[in-house]
Amino acid sequence: MRFRHRLTAGLTTLLLPLAAMVGLASPAEAATSATATYTKTQDWGTGFEGKWTVTNTGTTTISSWTVEWDFPSGTSVTSAWDADVTSSGTHWTAKNKSWNGTLAPGAAVSFGFNGAGPGSPANCKLNGGSCDGGTVPGDNAPSAPGTPTASGITNTSATLSWSAATDDNGIKNYDVLRGGTKVATVTTTSYTDTGLTAGTDYSYTVQARDTADQLGPVSGAVAVRTTGGTTDPPTGNKVKLGYFTEWGVYGRNYHVKNLVTSGSAAKITHINYAFGNVKDGKCTVDDTYAAYDKAYTADQSVSGVADTWDQPLRGNFNQLRQLKAKYPNIKVLYSFGGWTYSGGFAQAAANPAAFAASCKAVVEDSRWADVFDGIDIDWEYPNACGLTCDTSGPAAFKNLMSALRTEFGSNYLVTAAITADGSSGGKLDAADYGGASAYADWYNVMTYDYFGAFDADGPTAPHSPLTSYSGIPVAGFNSADAIAKLKAKGVPAAKLLLGIGFYGRGWTGVTQAAPGGSATGAAPGTYEAGIEDYKVLKNSCPATGTIAGTAYAYCGNNWWSYDTPATIAGKMTWAKNQSLGGAFFWEFSGDTTNGELVSAINTGLN
């Protein structure tokens, strides 16, 4: 998987006594409070990685935040993510991005940076306020609306009504939230939600906004189940696997419950939880807050029950536990590595048995031993180059997979995400994938990211071609050639899953609609230039053609390629004709709110 998050490598580090930030609302806004902690997550001598975590501890939604601090002379920020960071001398200012400024009560957001020098932050401020977790007085926020009631429930829609909120200066409108995510803003006290999935559970709440644009507290939640449908497991014996990203609970605001409200949970068989880190030759939990500490409110929770401060397990792991209780057929694997963390595999390969033992200790931790059914290794790439170049040798991957199977035994799933480079002498020829397959339940063949704006001037080409085509920039960079090569190496077809990207890759400065055009750089993306979710592209740049079994789109001077429900249907037919074990995708949050791409995979493999 070519693109990955830039979150911190761990949280069990130095916690500085900068208690928090306050004043996340301007003086004209309602009283609220928040805390923030600074953590130095890595220190490599000449530099370090720092992280701020802001938590809304009040009862009013925060709409924006600005963190200020001073560094001593000689210490500076060299790069940052998830915030816009500027400086004036030794004074540093971080402002929220457009997508992470809003924090509901109890919610948290983090941003990080790489720094140079030995110093630590001092004189923390937020919007000019002191960093003590206090409150800022002002105009009162609206009250909570009444708990919605539901009527007119059909297979695909439900009508909600609620009693009005009150405010000293008047109500402007209401936000309607489905599963904690806003789906509409209305000026009346009713709303009909459409495009739902039959036989699916949803949870709705409402928030009022006053004439000063202040959001009040969330109402009580109403549970709605659409008529028709079924929660029976998907039919057939094909694997239908999706990646759930640990960091998606932050800026993307995508949680385990979204698998339920989208209808996707009823249409999959497996989830890969991504990613655990590989450090010092061992498996380790990456973001412990997201993994097992983040508290969920009742309306955000799969079970509909709020987390308590003293329960032994919270966060994504507890939500996955609740999901498995609701959908017992789903198996969950803990995936380690990925593009960002694959550098740790070289040390792991030096002592495969010790690595495997460390991985089992994480997967079988007594706090969440019932959550995971296996382990997935995403090494990018054994004995080849990815973010860094590995020289562990052609046998290293096989040795690692053998050690994992020995350690985990036959009762656990052991899988791996592998390269799909079908070129002659390419990455598939660099390691013993055929021999290693004897120890794997299956391979997730990453048949995407073949082409993209990492080649800034093009030529434009589909990033996930199913087959070769006249003019393809690199021979062997397509799904069919990769699958054929793996079969030729002795990997059984039933152990190969076809990969689908729930995103597109795009260029800008393109003058022709057909593939093969030149470009000037990466097209703008919500989170990263050159990459955009399917749920955005289907509306912002609809497909204008297909090539090699996938879609492309030309709009303005931008050129994108991505899979649609129609091209996924064709790929699933191809996968069945090849007797493959099924399909997998990266990753859930790129899909629409009603899970149309997951539905296409499920239908296509049945």
N, C-alpha and C positions, 0 to 999 in steps of 0.2 A: 504494500500500500504506500503509494508515493508520498501522499501528504499526511502529516501527523500534527498533533498538538504541540504546543510549546509551554506546557505546564511545568511546575517545579518537580524536581526529582525526589522529593521527600519532605515530610513535615516534622520529623523528629530532630529538630535542630534548635539553634539558639533563638529564644523568644525574648525580644528586647522589651523593656518596661515602658513601651509607648502604649498606654492603655487603650486609646481609641481616638476616634474622630467624632466630633459632634457638630451640630449646625449643618446637617446635610440638607436642611431646608433654609431658604432665605428668611430674613426677619419677618416677611409678610406671610409666611406659611405657618401651618399648625405645628404644635409642639411634637417633636419626635426625638428619638435618641438612637445612637449607633455606636458601635465599638469597632476598633480595627487593631490588628496585631501585625507587627513586622517580623518576618522570619528570614534569616540568612540560610538559604536552602543548600547552597554549595559554596565552597571556597577552594580555589585551586592555586592559592598563593599570590599570583599576579592579578587575580580578579575574583569576582564572586557573583553569585546569583541571589537576588533578593525577591521577596514576595510580600505584598500587602494583602490582607484579607479584611474586607469591610462587612460587618454584620449589622443588619437593622434590628435593634433590640427594642424598638418602640412599637406603637400600635398604628402608625400611619405610614403609608407607602412613601418611600423616598424616590424622587424623580430624577435626581442628578447628584453627583458628588465630585468634589475637587480636593485632592490631598496635597498638602504642602509640607515640606520639611527642609532642613538644612543639612548639608554634608560639610565636614571639615575640609579645609583646603587640601587638594591632592586626591580627593575621592569624588567620583563622578559616575553618572549613568552613561553607559555606552550603547545600549539598545534596550528596547522595552516592548512589551506586548500587552494587549487587552486594556491599554490606557494610552492617552496622548501625553507624553512627558516632555516638558520644556524646562529651561533653566535660565536664571539670571544671576550670574556669578556663582556663589555656592548655594543659592536658594533654588529648590526644585519644586515643580508643580506637575501633578498628574490629574488629568481630567478624564472622565468616563468616555468610552466609545458610545456611538449612537445606539448600540444594541445592549449595553450593560449598565445603563444609568439608573434604571428603575429597580428598586428593591422593595418587595413586599415585606410586611412584618415577619421577622424570623428568617428572612432570606439573607444570603451572603454572596459576595462576589470577590474574586481575586484578580490582581494584576501583578505582573512580575517584570524584572529587569535584570540585565547583566551590568555589573559595575566594575570599576577599576579603583584601586586604592584600598586602604585599610579601615576607613572610617565607617561609622554607623549613623543612621538618621537621628536628628534632634529637632526640637522645636516644632513638633507636628501640629498642623492646623488643618481645619476643614471649613472652607467658605469663611475664613476669618475667625472661626470659633475655636475654643480650646478643645484639646483631645482628651476629654475626661468622661465621655459617655453621657454628658448632661443633656439638657433639653433647651430648645429655643422657643420662647413664647411667641404667640401671634394669633392671627385669625384662626378660628376653630375649623377643623376639618368636618366633613359631613358625617352623619351617623351611618351605621350599617343599614342597608336596605333589609326588608323582611326576607326570610328564607324563601326562595322561589318554590312555586308549585308547578307541576307539569300536567299538561293535558294534550289531547289530540296526538297521542304517540302513535307513530306508524313505523314501518320498516326502516324509513330513511329520515324521519323528522320528528321533532317534539316542540311543543309550544310552552314557553315559560312565562309565568306572571309573578310579580312580587309587589309588596307594599312599598310606598315611597320612603326614601331617606329624608332626613331633615337637616337643615343647615341655616346658620344665622344670616347668610347672604344669598341663599338660593342654590338649587341644584341645577347644574348645567346638563349632565347626561349620565349614563350608566354604562360601565363595561361589563359584558357578559363573559364569564370564564368557563371553559370546558376543560375539566381536568387541570385547573390552575392556569391554563393558557387562554388569553383573550381571543374570542372569536367574533365579537361584534361590539360596537358602541352605538347606543340608541338613546333617544330623548324621551321615550315613553317607558312605562313599567311593564312591558311585555316584549317577547322576542320569539320568533320561530326559527329554530336551528334546522338546517336541511343538509342533505348530502351525507347523512349518517349511514352506518353499516347495520344491516339487519341482525337481530339477536345479539346486540352488543351493549355492554354496560357503560354508562357515561355518568359523570358527576358535574353539576353546575352550581356556580356561585355568582354573586353580583357585587359590584363595587360602585359607589356613587362618586361623582366628581362635581365640585362646586364651581361657582363662577370665577374663582381664583385659580382654577385647574388643580385644586388639591383633591387627592383621592382619599376616601375614607376607608374604614376597615371592611374586610370581606364579609359578606353575609354568611349565614348558615348554608350548608350544601344540601342539594336534593339529588338523589340517585334516580337515574332514568335508564330503563332497559328497552331498547327498540324491539318491536315485534318481529317475528320470523327468525330466520337464521338458526345457528346452532353453535355451541361451544365445543362440539366434538372435535377431536384431533384431526388434522389434515388427513385425507385419504391417500392410499398408495404407500410405497415403502421408500420413496425418495427423500433424501435429506434436504430440508429447506432451512437454511441457517442465515442469521443476520448478526452483524457486529453491533454491539451496544458500547458506546464510548464513555469512559469514566468522566471525561471533562465536559461532556455534552450537557451536564446539569447546570453549568454556569451560563456562558453567553448564549448558547443555543436553547437553554431552558427546556431541554428534552429529558424526560424522566421515565422510569420504568412504567409508570402508569400510562404514558402515551402509547405503549404497546397495546394496552387494553382498549383505550378510547378510540384508537385508530382502527381497531379490528384486526391488527396484525398478529396479536398473540394467538388467535384461533387458527392461523394459517401457516405457522412455522413449526419446526420440530426442534431446533437448536438455537442457542444464543452463544456467541463468543463475547465475553466481557473483556474489553480492551482499554488499557493495557497494564499488565504488571511490568515492573522494571526488571532489568538484569544488571546487577551491580556486584562487583567483586566475585564474579563467578557464581552468583546465587540469584534465585528468584526472590523478589520482594514486592510488597504492596507499594504502589506509587503514591497516589493522593489518598491518604488515610481518611481525611475529612469526607471526601465524596464517597469513598468506598464503604465506610462503616460508622461514620459519626454524624453526618448531616441529618438533622431532624426534619421529619415530614409532618405537615398538618393533615387533618382528616381528609380534606378534599383533594390533597395531593397524593394520598397514599392508595396503593392498590387495594388494600383491605377496607379502606374507609375509616380506619382508626388512627388517631394521631399518635406520633411517637412521644414518649416521655423522657425526661432528662436522665433517668436512672436505668433505662432498659439496657440490656447487655449488648444489643446490636441494633444499629440504625443505618442510615445511608442506603446506597445502592444495593448492598448485599442483603439487607433486610427486605427491601422492596422486591428483589429477585426471589427471595424465599416466599414472599406473599404471592408473587406471580405463579410460582410453581405449585402452590397450594390450589390456586384457581385453575391452572392448566397443567395437570399432572403429567401430561405427555411431554412437556418441554424439558429438554436437558440443557444444562448451562456448563460451558467450559471457560476456564480462566486462561486468557491469552496473554503471553509474555513476549515482549520485544517490540516489534513494529519498527517503522522507519527510524524513529528517534532513538530507541533504546537497543538497537541491534548490535551496537558496538560492544556490549557486554558479553556477547556469545563467544568471542574468541577465548576469553578467560574461562568461560564455562566449558568449552570444548577441551580444555587442557585437563580437566578432571570431571568427566561426564557423570560419574557415580555421585560425586559430592553435589553437583548441580541438581541432579534428579532428586536427591534426598531433600535439598533445600526447597525445591518446587513442591514436593508432596507435603512438606511441613506447612507451607503457605496455604495450599489448597485444602488441607485437612485441619486447619486451625479450628480448635474446638468451638470457637464462636460462630463459625459459619460452615462447618464440615458438611452440613446437609444441603448447602446451596450449590456446590459444584460437583459435576459428574465427570469431569475430566480436565485435561490440560491441552492447550494449543500453543505451538511454538511458531512465532513469526520472525524468522531470522532473515534479514535482508542485507546481504545474501551470503550463504556459505561459500568460502573460497572464491569470492567475487566481490565486486564493488557496489556499494549502495551509498549511504551517507558517508561511510568510510569504506576502505578496502580491507577485506579479510583474507588472511593467508593461512588459515587453519589446515588446509589440505583437503583433497577430494573425499577422504574417509570421515572427516569430522562430523558431518551432519548425520551420517548413518550411525556413528558411534553414539552421538547424543540421543538419537531416537531410540536406539537399543537400550541405553541406560534408563531412559524414561519408562519404556515398557517394562523393564525388569523391576523398577521401583514401584510403579503404579499397578502392575499386574493386569489381569484380564477384566477386572470389574470396573475399570475406569476407561474412558475414551482418551486416546492419545492421538492428536492430529497436528498438522502443520500447514501454515500458509506458505506457499512456495512461488518462486518466479514462474512467469509464463513466457520466458524468452525462448522462442522456438528457432532462433537463428542458428546457423552452423557455427559451432565453437562458442556459443553464447553461454549464458548463466546456467541453463539446464545441463550443459556439458561439463560444468565446473565441479559438480558434486555428485555423489552416488545416490541419486533420487530413486533409482530402481531398487537398490539394495535396502535403502532406508524404509521403503514402502512396506516391507515385511513387518515392521513394528508399528505402523500407523493404521488407524481405522480409516482415515481418508486424508487427502490433500485438498486444501483450498487453493486452487490454481488461480493466481491473481491476473486474470485475463482482462486487464484494463490498464490505464496509464501507459500505454505503448507510446503515444504521441501527445504532445501538449506544449504550452507556451514556455516550458523550460528550454525549448528551442525557440527563442524569441522571434526569429524572422520566418518561422515556418519551415517547410510548407505545411499548410493546414491539412490535418488528417484526423480521422476518427480515433479517439483514444481507446476504444474497445472494439476493434473490428473482429467479427466472427471468422471471416475468411480473408484470404489475400485478395487483392484487386489490382488492376492495371494502374501503375503509378504509386503504389504503396512505398513510403520512403525507405523502409528497411524490410528486407525479405525475412520471413519467419516471425515478424511481429504481429501475430494474430492468434486467435484462440485455436483454430483448427490445427495449425502447425504445432502449437505447444502441446495440445492433447495427443496428437499423432506421435510426437517425439517421446512423450512420457509412456505411451503404450509400447513403443518400440524398445524402451528401456526396461520393460517388464512390469510396469505398474498396471495392475488390473483396472479396467474401465470403471468398475464399481467403487474404486477408491479415489476417483477423481470428481471433484465438484467444480462446475463452471462458475466463474466469478462475474458478478454484475455490479457496476458502480451506480449508486443512486445520486450521481452528480455529473456535471459536464466539465469539459476542459475547453478553454477558448482563447482566441487571439483577438487583438484589435489592429486597426490599420489595414484591414483586408479589403480588397477591391473586387473579388470575384466570389460568387455564391458557391460554385463547385469546389470540391476538395482540391488541394494542390496549390492554393494561392499563397503569395508571400504575405508577411505581416510585419508589424513594427514592435510588437510586444504582447504582453498578456492583457486580455480583456478584464475590465473591472469585475471583482467578485465581492460578495458580502463579507467574507472572512479572510479571503486570500485572493490576490490577483490571479486570474487564469483558471479559477475554480468556482463553480456555483452549483447549488443544490438543484435537483430536478424540480422540486416544488416551486422554485422561483423561475427557472428557465421555461417551464411549460407555458407560462403566461408572458414573461418578459421577452422571450425570443423563441417563439414556437418553431417546431421543426419544419424545414422547407424541402427536405429530401432525405433519402437513405442511401447508404453505400456499405457494402460488406456486412450486411445484417444489422447495422445500427443507424441511428438518425444523426442528421446534422442540421444546423440552423444558421441562416445569414440574416442579420438585422443591423441596419445602419452600416457601420464598418466593422462590426464584430462577427466572428465566426465561432460557433460552438458545436461540439458533438456530445451526444448523450443518448442513453437508452430511454425508450418510451414503453408503455404497456404493449404496443404492437410489436416493437422489435424484441422485447423480452419474450413475447409469445413465440416468435420465430426461433429465438435462441433456446428456449425450453424444448421445443420440438426437436431441434438439432441435438440437444443433450440426450434426450430419450432415444433418438435414433443411434446415437453413439454408445448407448447403454451405460451412460455415466451414472454416478451415485446420486446426483442431484445438483443443487446450485446453492451458492451463498452470495451475500451482498455486503458491500460497504457503503453506508451504514444507515441505520433506521431513520435518523433525523432528516435525511435528505428527501424522504418520501412525503407525500401529501398527508394532510391530517386524517384522511380516510384510508390511507395505506394502499393506494392504487397500484404501486409497483410490487409490493408484497403480494397483493391479490393476483397480479399477472404471473408471478413466479408460481404461486400455489396452483392456480388454474392450469398453467402450462405444464406442470409436472404431474398432474393427476391423470 
